[in-house]
Amino acid sequence: MPVYTVRNNSTEEYVEVNMPYEDFKEFLQGNPEFTQVFKMPATVSGRMTAQRMAGSGWQDVLKKVKAASGKNSKINL
């Protein structure tokens, strides 16, 4: 279920609510003192690529796949 951030205009308090979108629309219509606050979604970032996180064992698997694919294979490692 999505989480929405709303602001109480009278107290300037921010609250996160967890509900379906249809319920959230009803919440905003029934509570005019609240307005929706749009925020950027949280993202996950890292310094390592997926291939590097997999380790040297994954490189061994890729080499075996390339060796077994035949001489006309266009697999590049």
KESE-754592 format. One record per residue (C-alpha): residue number from 1; x, y, z. Coordinates in Angstrom, 3 decimals. Example, Ala and Ser with C-alpha at 12.3 -4.5 7.8 and 13.67 -1.06 7.14 Angstrom:
+------+----------+----------+----------+
: fiba :        u :        v :        w :
+------+----------+----------+----------+
:    1 :   12.300 :   -4.500 :    7.800 :
:    2 :   13.670 :   -1.060 :    7.140 :
+------+----------+----------+----------+
This chain:
+------+----------+----------+----------+
: fiba :        u :        v :        w :
+------+----------+----------+----------+
:    1 :    0.000 :    0.000 :    0.000 :
:    2 :    1.356 :    3.444 :   -0.813 :
:    3 :    2.444 :    5.926 :    1.817 :
:    4 :    1.375 :    9.549 :    1.363 :
:    5 :    2.772 :   12.582 :    3.173 :
:    6 :    0.240 :   15.211 :    4.208 :
:    7 :    0.620 :   18.543 :    5.947 :
:    8 :   -1.766 :   19.966 :    8.499 :
:    9 :   -2.043 :   23.606 :    7.420 :
:   10 :   -3.061 :   24.911 :   10.842 :
:   11 :   -0.297 :   23.224 :   12.873 :
:   12 :    2.255 :   22.838 :   10.035 :
:   13 :    2.725 :   19.227 :   11.133 :
:   14 :    3.684 :   16.566 :    8.567 :
:   15 :    2.094 :   13.129 :    8.793 :
:   16 :    2.553 :    9.994 :    6.698 :
:   17 :   -0.591 :    7.981 :    5.999 :
:   18 :   -0.712 :    4.477 :    4.564 :
:   19 :   -3.874 :    3.733 :    2.585 :
:   20 :   -5.172 :    2.949 :   -0.907 :
:   21 :   -5.419 :    5.890 :   -3.312 :
:   22 :   -9.242 :    5.921 :   -3.329 :
:   23 :   -9.282 :    6.159 :    0.487 :
:   24 :   -6.630 :    8.870 :    0.343 :
:   25 :   -8.751 :   10.986 :   -2.025 :
:   26 :  -11.693 :   10.636 :    0.395 :
:   27 :   -9.393 :   11.556 :    3.290 :
:   28 :   -8.332 :   14.786 :    1.563 :
:   29 :  -11.933 :   15.686 :    0.682 :
:   30 :  -13.129 :   15.043 :    4.246 :
:   31 :  -10.198 :   16.869 :    5.877 :
:   32 :   -9.655 :   20.206 :    4.098 :
:   33 :   -7.038 :   21.247 :    6.675 :
:   34 :   -4.646 :   18.659 :    5.168 :
:   35 :   -2.816 :   19.051 :    1.868 :
:   36 :   -0.697 :   16.474 :    0.092 :
:   37 :    3.055 :   17.022 :    0.085 :
:   38 :    4.881 :   15.658 :   -2.943 :
:   39 :    8.273 :   14.153 :   -2.209 :
:   40 :   10.857 :   12.426 :   -4.335 :
:   41 :   10.763 :    8.659 :   -3.882 :
:   42 :   13.623 :    7.066 :   -2.018 :
:   43 :   16.205 :    5.502 :   -4.277 :
:   44 :   18.826 :    2.914 :   -3.627 :
:   45 :   22.290 :    3.545 :   -4.913 :
:   46 :   25.554 :    1.836 :   -4.437 :
:   47 :   29.144 :    1.931 :   -5.513 :
:   48 :   29.318 :   -1.623 :   -6.784 :
:   49 :   27.874 :   -2.967 :   -9.999 :
:   50 :   25.746 :   -6.107 :   -9.894 :
:   51 :   28.487 :   -8.060 :  -11.651 :
:   52 :   31.080 :   -6.961 :   -9.108 :
:   53 :   28.784 :   -7.838 :   -6.196 :
:   54 :   28.306 :  -11.318 :   -7.681 :
:   55 :   32.025 :  -11.979 :   -7.313 :
:   56 :   34.506 :  -14.116 :   -9.175 :
:   57 :   32.238 :  -17.172 :   -9.083 :
:   58 :   29.881 :  -15.445 :  -11.522 :
:   59 :   32.780 :  -14.775 :  -13.900 :
:   60 :   33.548 :  -18.514 :  -13.863 :
:   61 :   29.936 :  -19.297 :  -14.787 :
:   62 :   30.047 :  -16.790 :  -17.667 :
:   63 :   33.273 :  -18.353 :  -18.995 :
:   64 :   31.679 :  -21.823 :  -18.929 :
:   65 :   28.629 :  -20.517 :  -20.814 :
:   66 :   30.852 :  -18.960 :  -23.458 :
:   67 :   32.940 :  -22.155 :  -23.816 :
:   68 :   29.823 :  -24.312 :  -24.214 :
:   69 :   28.089 :  -22.005 :  -26.683 :
:   70 :   30.014 :  -23.132 :  -29.774 :
:   71 :   32.596 :  -21.606 :  -32.048 :
:   72 :   30.157 :  -19.290 :  -33.908 :
:   73 :   28.905 :  -17.727 :  -30.672 :
:   74 :   28.867 :  -13.964 :  -30.401 :
:   75 :   29.029 :  -13.916 :  -26.595 :
:   76 :   31.494 :  -11.289 :  -25.343 :
:   77 :   32.770 :  -11.143 :  -21.800 :
+------+----------+----------+----------+
